[in-house]
Structure formats: structure tokens, C-alpha cells
Amino acid sequence: VMIICYPITIIIVSLLYNIDSSLYSKFIILGNIGVLFNAVSIMIQTLNTKHASITLQANYMTLHTITFIFITILMTIAFGLNGFFWTTLFSNIIKYVILNIIGLKSKFINKKDVD
């Protein structure tokens, strides 16, 4: 994904904004990694629907989204673009980990019920 996204992002930034994209390459890399974790998290959430309660997942995603928006606003005000992209990356990593935990716990709970 990064092999495709990074060069395309460089081209888009250069063409649309007429700026030297090398000045923002750190942000582009952080943003692309954050998007990658988000995409994988969405796939995990889809797989979790087989084992985990949709209500549990919806509650977690609502809490995650509200917290993410609040913290992102604060970090962007405090640290600018750097704060925004780091918050996005960490938020998506946390979402990835928690959705894995929800899925694994639910799978093992359901497996014990069957046995």
C-alpha cells in the first residue's frame, strides 16, 4: 500500500498545491501509515461481526471517534500539522489493537460456549 500511496500522494501534493512535497514528506509518510492502520482496522471490524457484539463495537467506535476528534483538535492547536498527524497515527494504532482484543476475546468466549 505504501509503495503505491506515497508516490501518488507526492504527485497530488505537487500538482494541486504547487509546493515542494519534500518539505512535507514526513507528514505524508505519517498520514499514509495512519490510513493503512485505519484500513486494516476496518477489515478487522468487519471480521469481528462474526464473533463480537455489534453493539459493543458500535459503542467503542463512538467513544473512539469522539475522543479522537477532541484530542486531535487539542494536539493540532498545540503542535500544528505535526500534532494532527501523530494523533491520527496513534489513534488508528489504538483502534487496531482494541478491535483485535475485542475480536479475540469474543472469539474465545464464543468458543467456550460451544464446548
C-alpha positions in Angstrom: 0.0 0.0 0.0 2.8 2.4 0.9 4.6 1.6 -2.3 1.6 2.9 -4.2 0.2 5.6 -1.9 3.4 7.5 -1.2 4.4 8.4 -4.8 0.8 9.2 -5.7 0.5 11.5 -2.7 3.7 13.2 -3.7 2.3 13.8 -7.2 -1.0 15.1 -5.9 0.6 17.5 -3.4 3.0 18.8 -6.1 0.2 19.3 -8.7 -2.6 20.6 -6.6 -0.7 22.8 -4.1 2.3 23.8 -6.2 4.7 23.3 -3.3 7.8 21.2 -2.8 6.5 18.0 -1.5 9.8 17.1 0.1 9.1 19.7 2.8 6.1 17.7 3.8 7.3 14.1 3.2 7.4 13.4 7.0 3.7 14.3 7.2 2.9 12.3 4.1 4.5 9.2 5.5 2.8 9.6 8.9 -0.6 10.2 7.1 -0.2 7.2 4.9 0.7 4.9 7.7 -2.3 6.2 9.7 -4.6 5.5 6.8 -3.1 2.0 6.4 -3.8 1.2 10.1 -7.3 2.6 9.6 -8.0 0.4 6.6 -6.7 -2.7 8.4 -8.9 -1.8 11.4 -12.0 -1.5 9.2 -11.2 -5.0 7.8 -10.8 -6.4 11.4 -14.1 -4.7 12.4 -15.8 -6.4 9.5 -14.4 -9.8 10.6 -15.4 -9.1 14.2 -19.1 -9.0 13.3 -19.0 -12.8 13.2 -17.9 -13.2 16.8 -18.3 -9.9 18.7 -21.4 -7.9 19.6 -22.1 -5.2 17.1 -23.4 -3.0 20.0 -20.0 -3.4 21.7 -18.2 -2.4 18.6 -20.5 0.5 17.9 -20.1 1.8 21.4 -16.3 1.5 21.2 -16.2 3.2 17.7 -18.4 6.1 19.0 -16.2 6.6 22.1 -13.1 6.3 19.9 -14.4 8.9 17.4 -15.4 11.5 20.0 -12.1 11.1 21.8 -10.1 11.2 18.5 -11.8 14.4 17.4 -11.3 16.1 20.8 -7.6 15.1 21.2 -6.9 15.9 17.5 -8.2 19.4 17.9 -6.1 20.0 21.0 -2.9 18.5 19.5 -3.4 20.4 16.3 -3.7 23.6 18.2 -0.7 22.8 20.3 1.6 21.3 17.7 0.2 22.1 14.3 0.3 19.6 11.5 2.8 17.5 13.4 0.3 17.1 16.3 -2.5 16.3 13.8 -0.6 13.5 12.0 0.9 11.9 15.1 -2.6 11.9 16.8 -4.1 10.3 13.7 -1.4 7.6 13.6 -1.6 6.8 17.4 -5.4 6.8 17.3 -5.5 4.4 14.4 -2.9 2.1 16.1 -5.0 2.1 19.3 -8.2 1.3 17.2 -6.3 -1.5 15.6 -5.2 -3.0 18.9 -8.5 -2.7 20.6 -10.5 -4.1 17.7 -8.1 -7.1 17.8 -8.7 -7.5 21.5 -12.5 -7.3 21.1 -12.4 -9.9 18.3 -10.1 -12.3 20.1 -11.9 -12.1 23.4 -15.3 -12.6 21.7 -14.0 -15.5 19.6 -12.7 -17.3 22.7 -15.8 -16.6 24.7 -18.0 -18.0 21.8 -15.6 -21.0 21.5 -16.0 -21.8 25.3 -19.8 -21.6 24.9 -19.7 -24.1 22.1 -17.5 -26.5 24.1 
